[in-house]
Amino acid sequence: MLDKLTQMKKEKKLSAVAFLLMITILLFVVMYSIGMFVFSSKGFAKPQMFMNLFISNAGLIVIGCGMTIVMITGGIDISVGSVTALVCMVAADLMENKGMNGTMALLSALLIGLAFGVVQGYLIAYLNIQPFIVTLAGLFFGRGMTAVVSTQMIAVKNPQFLQWANAKFNLPFGYTNKNGAFIPAYIYPTVIVALIVVVIISVMLRRSNFGRELYAIGGNQQSALMMGLNVRKVKMLAYVLDGLLAGLGGFLFFLNSCAGFVEQAKGLEMDAISAAVIGGTLLSGGVGTVVGTLFGVLIKGTIGSLITTQGTLSSWWVRIVLSALLCFFIVLQAIIAGVGGKKLKN
Amino acid sequence: MNTKTGLDWKKLAHSRFLMPIVCLLLVLLVNVIQTPNFFAISINNGVLYGYLIDIINRASELVILAVGMTLVTAASGGQDISVGAVMAVAAGICCQILSGGAVSTNQLMAPMFIAILAALAASALCGAFNGFLVSVLGIQPMVATLILFTAGRGIAQLVTKGQITYVRVDSYKVMGGYIDACLIPTPVFIAIGVVIVVNLILKKTALGLYIESVGINGSASRMVGLNSTRIKFLAYVILGLLSGVAGVVASSRIYSADANNIGLNLEMDAILAVALGGNSLGGGKFNLMGSVIGAYTIQALTTTLYAMKVSADQLPVYKAIVVIIIVVLQSPTFQKKVRTIRHGKAVAVNAG
């Protein structure tokens, strides 16, 4: 593999970044094809199965976009799982016990995310505290606050909200069942929101000044500072945006689960980080795309589907396999960084 | 006047034991006001009994972890957040071997020392895995340990086959209970033993000095001939081993292995203890005894909050706030800002 890498470097056809992204997409296609081949009798080959990957991971896609942004600056945010739990709990509590409507719940979700982003961003950017320590405190704070709101599970019965959650969009393709009737594949609005976020963030990262500044800071903070960038402000904004996306992603997650409870979304930060890393975002910063992260999320979803469809393996295997995959990609990154040094970074 | 305040501030910030001891006293003071008989110690059923004893007893696992966490923090400038999960793995392996693979047992299926050795070997292996990622591959410590933080409990579940393994044997309860007629709980002895052994190793060999030097400047240490990779690796293996010890003690307390709850949220407490002990979370110089006092302070805080009817689920809120306050106070940027404000005031006073 190393030989191939150096060879590629010589040919200058592919940069290491594109190489990582290629591996990710290839991995996804291979995994999904294996699933379609092995479990075709269990419905894995149906288009709906593919759509389900998006439906059950819409929140994670949005959260992964936020994670990619802070990871590009060389930071990290491990509070997103707790923020999601808090958002779900507060939104459920507002609608069920305080009599508010869905719009207010959505606003409160965004506000919670924003608040986390602002506080964590200030501590990281302006007081120079390690992102990990700050967001670890955020992780515990969010989870604890969820328990402060309620230690009981709150299931949502608000009709307006359930209407949002169950609105289906039929797609022009599907499959024909045994009786010859055509059953179209469907998606929920959450998927559309998630994909719009991916497009917006992708364009922002590629085309806007802010996006390019993020890469500059992650690539080399010192140089960015000397170039005259306001490093602190950009970093702070990155965490604010990340917090906001965590709030929005949390709400999408909530639309999927329709309930709030303390243990919800535990380990979601791990899913988001692995999705970003598997999608080619470097842990050292300066490199990463949200499209890669999208594929990272899809890979995570495929692992989940494969293990559920298989039926006999326990659900802990999802986390274990995902961790192993994360480990593999981290090692791969370390090797690539070792082979090419900083030249390989765009 | 201006220089004098500056000096005092410096002295205050640099005295090593000030912060942990002030915090400990503060927590104890709150307790005394809340419960007047806080310091009362009585003998019930032949064992010591009282709030203080309870705190010292319950803090044992945390002390053991804090010792290892201090070394890891000093050597690598990062923290290991997988310690709680590693505890669960060690507990699971220990109990599974003792029960011979059954869910519950009333007699030991294997010699105890073999089970404990296997548990410690497994936890040391976890430490070695973390150490390899951090020292050889140069991955940030918290990202590297995040892998076991999530996967660890899954592994523990697999080991215990998703159930809580019970070892209802009196000899297994000793490590978390009492030795025969001894008044003091065993975990206290284990914690003190760990502190003494690690202290001796650091004092009798140059390891402590090496760890500090690697933490302050890894490449400079390599230039003068220290194998900084190996020293970092060693620190993680030691922490893994100590997590195993803590895991076995914790499982002996409840004579079972509960993969979901053993060592839950303890990683936060251990990091908090290190920070509270006056150690920089960025690595370098360290103060082992400070972390130990820090660990007892955290446990005192936990017990106090429980006494104030805060539920276990809500505890993290308070601890998160404490950790943020400590790191903000420790942050050089913050200290500089405070100094500038003080300086500004002094100038204003002089001008006025």
Boltz contact constraints between the chains, C-beta under 6 A:
constraints:
  - contact:
      token1: [A, 127]
      token2: [B, 331]
      max_distance: 6.0
  - contact:
      token1: [A, 127]
      token2: [B, 333]
      max_distance: 6.0
  - contact:
      token1: [A, 127]
      token2: [B, 334]
      max_distance: 6.0
  - contact:
      token1: [A, 128]
      token2: [B, 333]
      max_distance: 6.0
  - contact:
      token1: [A, 129]
      token2: [B, 327]
      max_distance: 6.0
  - contact:
      token1: [A, 129]
      token2: [B, 331]
      max_distance: 6.0
  - contact:
      token1: [A, 132]
      token2: [B, 142]
      max_distance: 6.0
  - contact:
      token1: [A, 133]
      token2: [B, 281]
      max_distance: 6.0
  - contact:
      token1: [A, 133]
      token2: [B, 327]
      max_distance: 6.0
  - contact:
      token1: [A, 137]
      token2: [B, 320]
      max_distance: 6.0
  - contact:
      token1: [A, 137]
      token2: [B, 323]
      max_distance: 6.0
  - contact:
      token1: [A, 137]
      token2: [B, 324]
      max_distance: 6.0
  - contact:
      token1: [A, 140]
      token2: [B, 268]
      max_distance: 6.0
  - contact:
      token1: [A, 140]
      token2: [B, 316]
      max_distance: 6.0
  - contact:
      token1: [A, 140]
      token2: [B, 320]
      max_distance: 6.0
  - contact:
      token1: [A, 141]
      token2: [B, 317]
      max_distance: 6.0
  - contact:
      token1: [A, 141]
      token2: [B, 320]
      max_distance: 6.0
  - contact:
      token1: [A, 143]
      token2: [B, 316]
      max_distance: 6.0
  - contact:
      token1: [A, 144]
      token2: [B, 314]
      max_distance: 6.0
  - contact:
      token1: [A, 144]
      token2: [B, 316]
      max_distance: 6.0
  - contact:
      token1: [A, 144]
      token2: [B, 317]
      max_distance: 6.0
  - contact:
      token1: [A, 145]
      token2: [B, 317]
      max_distance: 6.0
  - contact:
      token1: [A, 147]
      token2: [B, 313]
      max_distance: 6.0
  - contact:
      token1: [A, 147]
      token2: [B, 314]
      max_distance: 6.0
  - contact:
      token1: [A, 148]
      token2: [B, 314]
      max_distance: 6.0
  - contact:
      token1: [A, 151]
      token2: [B, 313]
      max_distance: 6.0
  - contact:
      token1: [A, 262]
      token2: [B, 313]
      max_distance: 6.0
  - contact:
      token1: [A, 267]
      token2: [B, 150]
      max_distance: 6.0
  - contact:
      token1: [A, 270]
      token2: [B, 150]
      max_distance: 6.0
  - contact:
      token1: [A, 283]
      token2: [B, 143]
      max_distance: 6.0
  - contact:
      token1: [A, 316]
      token2: [B, 154]
      max_distance: 6.0
  - contact:
      token1: [A, 316]
      token2: [B, 157]
      max_distance: 6.0
  - contact:
      token1: [A, 319]
      token2: [B, 150]
      max_distance: 6.0
  - contact:
      token1: [A, 319]
      token2: [B, 151]
      max_distance: 6.0
  - contact:
      token1: [A, 319]
      token2: [B, 154]
      max_distance: 6.0
  - contact:
      token1: [A, 320]
      token2: [B, 151]
      max_distance: 6.0
  - contact:
      token1: [A, 320]
      token2: [B, 154]
      max_distance: 6.0
  - contact:
      token1: [A, 323]
      token2: [B, 147]
      max_distance: 6.0
  - contact:
      token1: [A, 323]
      token2: [B, 150]
      max_distance: 6.0
  - contact:
      token1: [A, 323]
      token2: [B, 151]
      max_distance: 6.0
  - contact:
      token1: [A, 326]
      token2: [B, 147]
      max_distance: 6.0
  - contact:
      token1: [A, 327]
      token2: [B, 147]
      max_distance: 6.0
  - contact:
      token1: [A, 330]
      token2: [B, 139]
      max_distance: 6.0
  - contact:
      token1: [A, 334]
      token2: [B, 137]
      max_distance: 6.0
